[in-house]
Amino acid sequence: MKISKIFLENFRGFYDLNTIEINDFAVLFGKNDKGKSTILEAIDILINEGKGTVKIEKDDLNVKAKSENIDEFRIGIEFENFPE
């Protein structure tokens, strides 16, 4: 089993719906403060139901979404090769 896609909607710096595809070899790289850690922390929040290392906070809602009176964010993971 492996992660094939990560979905982030209105979570921190990710406004609207964003899909991140994960291939057999995936590398997260970029300048500071561009969302690399956010992706990993979103996985932690989802898998550990907000009770892991990273806690859900009200400031996790994207600022632009908040200004548009959106009051929720979504995190999703798509798996492939799921065992039977």
N, CA, C and O atoms as CSV, one atom per row, in Angstrom:
chain,resi,resn,atom,element,x,y,z
A,1,MET,N,N,0.851,-1.168,0.000
A,1,MET,CA,C,0.000,0.000,0.000
A,1,MET,C,C,0.897,1.230,0.000
A,1,MET,O,O,1.909,1.291,0.698
A,2,LYS,N,N,0.491,2.212,-0.809
A,2,LYS,CA,C,1.250,3.463,-0.829
A,2,LYS,C,C,0.320,4.627,-1.136
A,2,LYS,O,O,-0.759,4.451,-1.702
A,3,ILE,N,N,0.758,5.808,-0.753
A,3,ILE,CA,C,0.000,7.024,-1.034
A,3,ILE,C,C,0.211,7.383,-2.496
A,3,ILE,O,O,1.349,7.447,-2.962
A,4,SER,N,N,-0.884,7.621,-3.226
A,4,SER,CA,C,-0.767,8.028,-4.623
A,4,SER,C,C,-1.139,9.498,-4.830
A,4,SER,O,O,-0.639,10.138,-5.756
A,5,LYS,N,N,-2.017,10.040,-3.969
A,5,LYS,CA,C,-2.400,11.453,-4.072
A,5,LYS,C,C,-2.709,12.008,-2.688
A,5,LYS,O,O,-3.169,11.298,-1.793
A,6,ILE,N,N,-2.443,13.289,-2.546
A,6,ILE,CA,C,-2.801,14.025,-1.343
A,6,ILE,C,C,-3.661,15.199,-1.788
A,6,ILE,O,O,-3.323,15.900,-2.742
A,7,PHE,N,N,-4.768,15.410,-1.096
A,7,PHE,CA,C,-5.682,16.500,-1.417
A,7,PHE,C,C,-5.705,17.485,-0.254
A,7,PHE,O,O,-5.949,17.105,0.891
A,8,LEU,N,N,-5.452,18.739,-0.558
A,8,LEU,CA,C,-5.513,19.793,0.458
A,8,LEU,C,C,-6.442,20.884,-0.054
A,8,LEU,O,O,-6.245,21.420,-1.145
A,9,GLU,N,N,-7.456,21.208,0.741
A,9,GLU,CA,C,-8.398,22.253,0.363
A,9,GLU,C,C,-8.509,23.265,1.496
A,9,GLU,O,O,-8.950,22.940,2.598
A,10,ASN,N,N,-8.100,24.497,1.203
A,10,ASN,CA,C,-8.160,25.609,2.159
A,10,ASN,C,C,-7.410,25.313,3.456
A,10,ASN,O,O,-7.821,25.741,4.534
A,11,PHE,N,N,-6.320,24.584,3.340
A,11,PHE,CA,C,-5.493,24.240,4.490
A,11,PHE,C,C,-4.202,25.048,4.448
A,11,PHE,O,O,-3.382,24.883,3.545
A,12,ARG,N,N,-4.037,25.910,5.419
A,12,ARG,CA,C,-2.859,26.781,5.545
A,12,ARG,C,C,-2.616,27.552,4.247
A,12,ARG,O,O,-3.478,28.326,3.833
A,13,GLY,N,N,-1.477,27.364,3.603
A,13,GLY,CA,C,-1.150,28.111,2.390
A,13,GLY,C,C,-1.797,27.587,1.124
A,13,GLY,O,O,-1.602,28.158,0.051
A,14,PHE,N,N,-2.558,26.518,1.227
A,14,PHE,CA,C,-3.193,25.906,0.064
A,14,PHE,C,C,-4.643,26.372,-0.040
A,14,PHE,O,O,-5.513,25.874,0.674
A,15,TYR,N,N,-4.896,27.325,-0.930
A,15,TYR,CA,C,-6.248,27.847,-1.136
A,15,TYR,C,C,-6.970,26.996,-2.175
A,15,TYR,O,O,-6.356,26.536,-3.138
A,16,ASP,N,N,-8.263,26.786,-1.985
A,16,ASP,CA,C,-9.090,25.988,-2.878
A,16,ASP,C,C,-8.598,24.534,-2.852
A,16,ASP,O,O,-7.890,24.142,-1.924
A,17,LEU,N,N,-8.961,23.745,-3.843
A,17,LEU,CA,C,-8.590,22.326,-3.852
A,17,LEU,C,C,-7.277,22.133,-4.603
A,17,LEU,O,O,-7.144,22.557,-5.751
A,18,ASN,N,N,-6.318,21.496,-3.957
A,18,ASN,CA,C,-5.011,21.195,-4.547
A,18,ASN,C,C,-4.783,19.697,-4.483
A,18,ASN,O,O,-5.003,19.071,-3.446
A,19,THR,N,N,-4.340,19.122,-5.596
A,19,THR,CA,C,-4.031,17.700,-5.658
A,19,THR,C,C,-2.535,17.537,-5.867
A,19,THR,O,O,-1.964,18.109,-6.796
A,20,ILE,N,N,-1.905,16.760,-5.004
A,20,ILE,CA,C,-0.470,16.499,-5.100
A,20,ILE,C,C,-0.316,15.021,-5.409
A,20,ILE,O,O,-0.668,14.167,-4.595
A,21,GLU,N,N,0.215,14.721,-6.597
A,21,GLU,CA,C,0.402,13.326,-7.001
A,21,GLU,C,C,1.753,12.833,-6.521
A,21,GLU,O,O,2.760,13.534,-6.611
A,22,ILE,N,N,1.753,11.615,-6.011
A,22,ILE,CA,C,2.963,10.991,-5.482
A,22,ILE,C,C,3.288,9.790,-6.365
A,22,ILE,O,O,2.469,8.882,-6.508
A,23,ASN,N,N,4.472,9.782,-6.952
A,23,ASN,CA,C,4.907,8.667,-7.787
A,23,ASN,C,C,5.819,7.737,-6.987
A,23,ASN,O,O,5.963,7.892,-5.774
A,24,ASP,N,N,6.429,6.778,-7.669
A,24,ASP,CA,C,7.322,5.836,-6.989
A,24,ASP,C,C,8.507,6.541,-6.336
A,24,ASP,O,O,9.016,6.084,-5.313
A,25,PHE,N,N,8.940,7.637,-6.917
A,25,PHE,CA,C,10.032,8.417,-6.339
A,25,PHE,C,C,9.548,9.856,-6.217
A,25,PHE,O,O,9.365,10.536,-7.227
A,26,ALA,N,N,9.342,10.315,-5.012
A,26,ALA,CA,C,8.823,11.655,-4.785
A,26,ALA,C,C,9.781,12.447,-3.907
A,26,ALA,O,O,10.313,11.942,-2.918
A,27,VAL,N,N,9.985,13.692,-4.293
A,27,VAL,CA,C,10.856,14.590,-3.536
A,27,VAL,C,C,10.106,15.904,-3.343
A,27,VAL,O,O,9.538,16.446,-4.292
A,28,LEU,N,N,10.105,16.410,-2.124
A,28,LEU,CA,C,9.546,17.726,-1.853
A,28,LEU,C,C,10.708,18.703,-1.758
A,28,LEU,O,O,11.563,18.574,-0.881
A,29,PHE,N,N,10.740,19.664,-2.645
A,29,PHE,CA,C,11.803,20.658,-2.581
A,29,PHE,C,C,11.228,22.022,-2.939
A,29,PHE,O,O,10.216,22.121,-3.633
A,30,GLY,N,N,11.872,23.047,-2.468
A,30,GLY,CA,C,11.432,24.406,-2.748
A,30,GLY,C,C,11.990,25.357,-1.710
A,30,GLY,O,O,12.659,24.955,-0.758
A,31,LYS,N,N,11.697,26.628,-1.921
A,31,LYS,CA,C,12.155,27.656,-1.003
A,31,LYS,C,C,11.447,27.507,0.337
A,31,LYS,O,O,10.439,26.811,0.461
A,32,ASN,N,N,12.005,28.179,1.330
A,32,ASN,CA,C,11.391,28.168,2.658
A,32,ASN,C,C,9.993,28.769,2.604
A,32,ASN,O,O,9.725,29.684,1.826
A,33,ASP,N,N,9.109,28.239,3.442
A,33,ASP,CA,C,7.751,28.757,3.608
A,33,ASP,C,C,6.905,28.623,2.339
A,33,ASP,O,O,6.127,29.519,2.013
A,34,LYS,N,N,7.056,27.513,1.629
A,34,LYS,CA,C,6.274,27.272,0.415
A,34,LYS,C,C,5.331,26.086,0.544
A,34,LYS,O,O,4.611,25.782,-0.407
A,35,GLY,N,N,5.309,25.396,1.702
A,35,GLY,CA,C,4.315,24.358,1.931
A,35,GLY,C,C,4.825,22.936,2.042
A,35,GLY,O,O,4.020,22.012,2.155
A,36,LYS,N,N,6.123,22.727,2.013
A,36,LYS,CA,C,6.657,21.364,2.109
A,36,LYS,C,C,6.281,20.714,3.440
A,36,LYS,O,O,5.782,19.589,3.463
A,37,SER,N,N,6.512,21.403,4.521
A,37,SER,CA,C,6.168,20.866,5.844
A,37,SER,C,C,4.665,20.756,6.019
A,37,SER,O,O,4.187,19.851,6.703
A,38,THR,N,N,3.915,21.660,5.414
A,38,THR,CA,C,2.453,21.616,5.500
A,38,THR,C,C,1.917,20.304,4.947
A,38,THR,O,O,0.993,19.723,5.517
A,39,ILE,N,N,2.482,19.833,3.847
A,39,ILE,CA,C,2.048,18.574,3.245
A,39,ILE,C,C,2.277,17.424,4.223
A,39,ILE,O,O,1.387,16.600,4.432
A,40,LEU,N,N,3.452,17.365,4.816
A,40,LEU,CA,C,3.763,16.293,5.761
A,40,LEU,C,C,2.915,16.397,7.031
A,40,LEU,O,O,2.483,15.382,7.575
A,41,GLU,N,N,2.682,17.613,7.496
A,41,GLU,CA,C,1.862,17.795,8.690
A,41,GLU,C,C,0.397,17.454,8.417
A,41,GLU,O,O,-0.296,16.962,9.308
A,42,ALA,N,N,-0.077,17.706,7.211
A,42,ALA,CA,C,-1.452,17.321,6.842
A,42,ALA,C,C,-1.611,15.806,6.901
A,42,ALA,O,O,-2.632,15.304,7.371
A,43,ILE,N,N,-0.606,15.079,6.427
A,43,ILE,CA,C,-0.642,13.611,6.496
A,43,ILE,C,C,-0.712,13.169,7.957
A,43,ILE,O,O,-1.494,12.281,8.299
A,44,ASP,N,N,0.094,13.777,8.813
A,44,ASP,CA,C,0.083,13.452,10.245
A,44,ASP,C,C,-1.293,13.707,10.848
A,44,ASP,O,O,-1.812,12.871,11.588
A,45,ILE,N,N,-1.886,14.858,10.535
A,45,ILE,CA,C,-3.207,15.197,11.082
A,45,ILE,C,C,-4.242,14.175,10.651
A,45,ILE,O,O,-5.046,13.723,11.466
A,46,LEU,N,N,-4.231,13.808,9.383
A,46,LEU,CA,C,-5.244,12.875,8.876
A,46,LEU,C,C,-5.063,11.474,9.446
A,46,LEU,O,O,-6.021,10.875,9.936
A,47,ILE,N,N,-3.866,10.957,9.388
A,47,ILE,CA,C,-3.625,9.581,9.830
A,47,ILE,C,C,-3.831,9.431,11.333
A,47,ILE,O,O,-4.360,8.418,11.792
A,48,ASN,N,N,-3.418,10.428,12.093
A,48,ASN,CA,C,-3.528,10.358,13.554
A,48,ASN,C,C,-4.767,11.064,14.094
A,48,ASN,O,O,-4.892,11.267,15.302
A,49,GLU,N,N,-5.676,11.434,13.209
A,49,GLU,CA,C,-6.947,12.073,13.585
A,49,GLU,C,C,-6.744,13.304,14.468
A,49,GLU,O,O,-7.531,13.556,15.381
A,50,GLY,N,N,-5.684,14.068,14.190
A,50,GLY,CA,C,-5.420,15.289,14.951
A,50,GLY,C,C,-4.857,15.058,16.328
A,50,GLY,O,O,-4.732,16.002,17.108
A,51,LYS,N,N,-4.508,13.808,16.655
A,51,LYS,CA,C,-3.992,13.492,17.992
A,51,LYS,C,C,-2.512,13.110,17.957
A,51,LYS,O,O,-1.968,12.630,18.951
A,52,GLY,N,N,-1.867,13.324,16.815
A,52,GLY,CA,C,-0.457,12.975,16.670
A,52,GLY,C,C,0.437,14.128,17.066
A,52,GLY,O,O,0.099,14.906,17.958
A,53,THR,N,N,1.564,14.239,16.416
A,53,THR,CA,C,2.526,15.297,16.699
A,53,THR,C,C,1.956,16.672,16.388
A,53,THR,O,O,2.195,17.633,17.119
A,54,VAL,N,N,1.194,16.760,15.289
A,54,VAL,CA,C,0.626,18.032,14.842
A,54,VAL,C,C,-0.838,18.100,15.269
A,54,VAL,O,O,-1.612,17.179,15.008
A,55,LYS,N,N,-1.204,19.178,15.915
A,55,LYS,CA,C,-2.581,19.377,16.380
A,55,LYS,C,C,-3.316,20.320,15.425
A,55,LYS,O,O,-2.706,21.221,14.848
A,56,ILE,N,N,-4.612,20.115,15.260
A,56,ILE,CA,C,-5.439,21.002,14.451
A,56,ILE,C,C,-5.688,22.279,15.237
A,56,ILE,O,O,-6.030,22.244,16.419
A,57,GLU,N,N,-5.511,23.409,14.556
A,57,GLU,CA,C,-5.754,24.705,15.178
A,57,GLU,C,C,-6.632,25.551,14.272
A,57,GLU,O,O,-6.692,25.308,13.066
A,58,LYS,N,N,-7.307,26.532,14.831
A,58,LYS,CA,C,-8.190,27.370,14.028
A,58,LYS,C,C,-7.411,28.149,12.967
A,58,LYS,O,O,-7.974,28.505,11.932
A,59,ASP,N,N,-6.139,28.415,13.207
A,59,ASP,CA,C,-5.321,29.138,12.234
A,59,ASP,C,C,-4.896,28.271,11.056
A,59,ASP,O,O,-4.233,28.764,10.144
A,60,ASP,N,N,-5.263,26.989,11.053
A,60,ASP,CA,C,-4.947,26.117,9.924
A,60,ASP,C,C,-5.815,26.420,8.705
A,60,ASP,O,O,-5.488,25.998,7.596
A,61,LEU,N,N,-6.918,27.146,8.898
A,61,LEU,CA,C,-7.773,27.537,7.785
A,61,LEU,C,C,-7.065,28.609,6.973
A,61,LEU,O,O,-6.533,29.569,7.531
A,62,ASN,N,N,-7.059,28.444,5.648
A,62,ASN,CA,C,-6.415,29.389,4.741
A,62,ASN,C,C,-6.990,30.793,4.948
A,62,ASN,O,O,-8.201,30.956,5.099
A,63,VAL,N,N,-6.121,31.802,4.954
A,63,VAL,CA,C,-6.520,33.181,5.221
A,63,VAL,C,C,-7.499,33.697,4.169
A,63,VAL,O,O,-8.481,34.356,4.510
A,64,LYS,N,N,-7.241,33.406,2.897
A,64,LYS,CA,C,-8.136,33.872,1.829
A,64,LYS,C,C,-9.505,33.209,1.951
A,64,LYS,O,O,-10.531,33.866,1.777
A,65,ALA,N,N,-9.525,31.919,2.248
A,65,ALA,CA,C,-10.789,31.208,2.427
A,65,ALA,C,C,-11.562,31.813,3.596
A,65,ALA,O,O,-12.776,31.998,3.520
A,66,LYS,N,N,-10.850,32.116,4.670
A,66,LYS,CA,C,-11.498,32.719,5.846
A,66,LYS,C,C,-12.127,34.062,5.484
A,66,LYS,O,O,-13.225,34.381,5.942
A,67,SER,N,N,-11.430,34.849,4.661
A,67,SER,CA,C,-11.964,36.154,4.257
A,67,SER,C,C,-13.197,36.019,3.366
A,67,SER,O,O,-13.975,36.964,3.233
A,68,GLU,N,N,-13.376,34.842,2.755
A,68,GLU,CA,C,-14.545,34.569,1.915
A,68,GLU,C,C,-15.627,33.817,2.696
A,68,GLU,O,O,-16.532,33.226,2.108
A,69,ASN,N,N,-15.523,33.847,4.014
A,69,ASN,CA,C,-16.485,33.211,4.926
A,69,ASN,C,C,-16.561,31.689,4.770
A,69,ASN,O,O,-17.591,31.087,5.075
A,70,ILE,N,N,-15.485,31.068,4.300
A,70,ILE,CA,C,-15.376,29.607,4.304
A,70,ILE,C,C,-14.844,29.233,5.679
A,70,ILE,O,O,-13.884,29.832,6.164
A,71,ASP,N,N,-15.468,28.245,6.303
A,71,ASP,CA,C,-15.083,27.950,7.687
A,71,ASP,C,C,-14.558,26.533,7.897
A,71,ASP,O,O,-14.552,26.033,9.023
A,72,GLU,N,N,-14.116,25.879,6.812
A,72,GLU,CA,C,-13.557,24.542,6.983
A,72,GLU,C,C,-12.470,24.277,5.944
A,72,GLU,O,O,-12.458,24.851,4.855
A,73,PHE,N,N,-11.572,23.397,6.320
A,73,PHE,CA,C,-10.564,22.920,5.381
A,73,PHE,C,C,-10.700,21.410,5.285
A,73,PHE,O,O,-11.313,20.773,6.141
A,74,ARG,N,N,-10.118,20.844,4.226
A,74,ARG,CA,C,-10.191,19.394,4.036
A,74,ARG,C,C,-8.811,18.848,3.700
A,74,ARG,O,O,-8.010,19.477,3.007
A,75,ILE,N,N,-8.571,17.658,4.217
A,75,ILE,CA,C,-7.343,16.913,3.927
A,75,ILE,C,C,-7.768,15.524,3.479
A,75,ILE,O,O,-8.601,14.892,4.128
A,76,GLY,N,N,-7.208,15.048,2.387
A,76,GLY,CA,C,-7.538,13.706,1.915
A,76,GLY,C,C,-6.306,12.997,1.386
A,76,GLY,O,O,-5.355,13.631,0.927
A,77,ILE,N,N,-6.334,11.684,1.457
A,77,ILE,CA,C,-5.242,10.859,0.928
A,77,ILE,C,C,-5.856,9.733,0.101
A,77,ILE,O,O,-6.820,9.094,0.522
A,78,GLU,N,N,-5.293,9.502,-1.062
A,78,GLU,CA,C,-5.685,8.376,-1.901
A,78,GLU,C,C,-4.553,7.343,-1.873
A,78,GLU,O,O,-3.388,7.671,-2.095
A,79,PHE,N,N,-4.920,6.099,-1.597
A,79,PHE,CA,C,-3.938,5.017,-1.549
A,79,PHE,C,C,-4.095,4.126,-2.777
A,79,PHE,O,O,-5.163,4.058,-3.384
A,80,GLU,N,N,-3.016,3.451,-3.125
A,80,GLU,CA,C,-3.088,2.414,-4.161
A,80,GLU,C,C,-2.371,1.172,-3.653
A,80,GLU,O,O,-1.615,1.224,-2.683
A,81,ASN,N,N,-2.624,0.061,-4.324
A,81,ASN,CA,C,-2.085,-1.235,-3.903
A,81,ASN,C,C,-2.521,-1.574,-2.489
A,81,ASN,O,O,-1.743,-2.104,-1.696
A,82,PHE,N,N,-3.776,-1.263,-2.181
A,82,PHE,CA,C,-4.320,-1.533,-0.862
A,82,PHE,C,C,-4.471,-3.035,-0.678
A,82,PHE,O,O,-5.050,-3.687,-1.547
A,83,PRO,N,N,-3.976,-3.617,0.417
A,83,PRO,CA,C,-4.061,-5.070,0.598
A,83,PRO,C,C,-5.518,-5.521,0.766
A,83,PRO,O,O,-6.352,-4.786,1.296
A,84,GLU,N,N,-5.799,-6.716,0.315
A,84,GLU,CA,C,-7.169,-7.247,0.410
A,84,GLU,C,C,-7.484,-7.748,1.802
A,84,GLU,O,O,-8.591,-8.225,2.050
